[in-house]
Amino acid sequence: MKKVFFICFIFNAGILLAQTPPAVTATKTAGQVMLPANDIITNIALSKELSTFYKLINITGLNQTFSSKGPITVFASTNQSFAKLSKGKTDTLLMPEHKYDLIALITYHIIAGKISAKDIIHQINTHKGRATLITITGSKLTASLNANHNIVLTDENGGQSTLSQFDIKQSNGLIHIVDSVLIPKFKII
């Protein structure tokens, strides 16, 4: 009996050791592959669709925030999102005297923790159709669902942005792609 048990144990252990690990699931954004093993800044750098967002992150010097251990959740604005801004808005933000406004804009797209779309929807349903999300700078975003059950973020100025892709797994958090730039109320110090 002991021999049968031992043979079964060895056989099952051999099967377990022979199994291959599950394939890494990559996410495509505009034809670019984002790998979950990469950190957020690496994957944003790989995405042509997010090249303006990446450029602005570099200008602000916030690369370490996006590559930190986290976890963080990033609402990444696409190039088309930045193209929708009023003429000259991005150029103005690139001026040296507006560096702190640019930092405020970029950090307004980051939430501490790993917040999935399911988590956001749960918060919306729990709080009577609206959920307040706090960015890493303490500013607020309001999340709600539109008529098509898409998650819509409303910034402090009343601007709205819809999550077009969500739950893109990263080694240090999640990325949700949004279709408009989220703009905080700029504070004069």
N, C-alpha and C positions, 0 to 999 in steps of 0.2 A: 504494500500500500504506500509506504514511504517513497519507493522508487517511482511509482506512478505520479504521485504528487510532485516529486522533484522534477520529473520529465515534463509535466504540464507547466510547472513554474518556469523552467528554462525555455520551453517553447513559447510561452506568452511573453516572457521578457525579450526574447529574440524578435518577436513580432513588433513589440513596442519600440525597440531600438532600431528596427529596420524601417519604420515609418518615416517618411520625409516630412519636414515641417511644412505648414501651409504656405502657399505662395503669397508673396507680398502684394497687397492690393494697391495699385497706383491709381491716382485720380487725374483725369485730363482736364485742363482748363485751356480753352482755345487751342487745342492740339498739343499743348505742352504737358508733359508728365510731371506730376508732383508725387514724390515717394514718401510714404509715412515714416520712413527711417530718417529722413532729412528734417532739419529744424525749419521753422517758419521762414526765416530770412533766406535760406538756401532755396526753398521752393518758390518764394516770391521772385527771387532773382531768375529762376528758370522759366517763369511764365512771361511770355511776350505781352499777354493781355494785362499784366500788372506792372509793366515797365515804368510808367509814370509814378506809381505808388512807390516802387523800389527806388527810383531816382530821388524822390523826396525823403525817404527814410535815410538814404545815404547823406543827403545834404544836412539833415538835422543831427546826424551822428547817433541815431537811435538803433543802429545795427545790433548792439549788445542786448537791447531790450527784446528784440525779435529773435535773438539766438539764445536768450537766457534759458535756464532750466525750466522755468514756468511752473505750472502750465498757464498759458494765456490763450485767449480767444481773440482773433483778429477779424474785423469786418473790413476786408480788402476791397478798395474801390478800383474799378477797372479804368483803363485809358479812356474809354467812352464816357465814364462818369466824370472825369476831369474835363473832357471836352465840353460837357454840358454846363460847366461853370460860366458865369458871366465873363465877357471878354476882358482879358487882362488880370483876372483874379489870381490865376496860378503864377503869372509873371510878377504880380505884386508880392505874393507870398515868397517868391524867390529872392527878393531884395534883402540885403543884409539887415536893414532896420526892421524887417518883419520876421526875423528868424524865430522869435518866441511864439509868434502867431502860427508859424508853420509847425513848430513842435507841438503846440496845442492841438492843431488840426490832426496831425498824425496820431498823437496819443489818444485822441477822442475816438479812434477806431479800435482801441484795445480794451479788453475787459480781463481782469485777473480771474484765473480759473479756467477750467475746460467746460464751456457752456454749449451743449449741443442744441440743435434745432428743437429736438424733443423737449429739452429742459426749458427752452424759451416758451414753447407752446404750453407746457405745463404751468409756467408762471403766469402766462396770459390768462389761461382758463381759471387759475386759482384766484386771480386778482380782478375778476369781473371784466375781462376783455382787454386789459392793459397791464403791462409789466414794466417796471422801471429797472433799467440796467445801469449800473454805475461803472464808468470808465476808470482807468487807472489813475486819472487825475482828479477823480471825484465828481466829474460832470455826469449829467444824466442823459440817457437815451430812453425813449418810450417804445416798447414793442407792442404790436397788435397784429391781428389777422385781417386781411382784406376780404372782399367778397369771394375771391378765388382760393381762400385759405392759405395765401402766401404770407410769410412773416414780413411785416413792414416796420422799419425803424423810423421814428420821428426824432429829429435832432432838436436842439434847444431853440432853433430859429423857426421851427415848423416845417422844415424840409423833410421830405420822405424818401426813403430808399428801401427797395425790396431785395430780399435775399434771393439771388438767382441760382447760386450753388451753395450747398451747405455741408457741414460736417466733413470737411476735407482734413483727414487726420494727419498730424505732424508729430514729430518726436517730442515736441514741447507744447502741444496744445492742438487747437483747431483753427482752421480758416473758413470763414463764410464769405463768399463773393457777393458784393452789393452793387446795385446798378446806379447809385448816385453817391457823391461825396457827402459824408456826414460833417456838418459844420457846427462847431461849438460857438457859444457866445464868447467873443473875445473879451478878455478882462483887461482893463487898463490898470497897470500897477503904478 
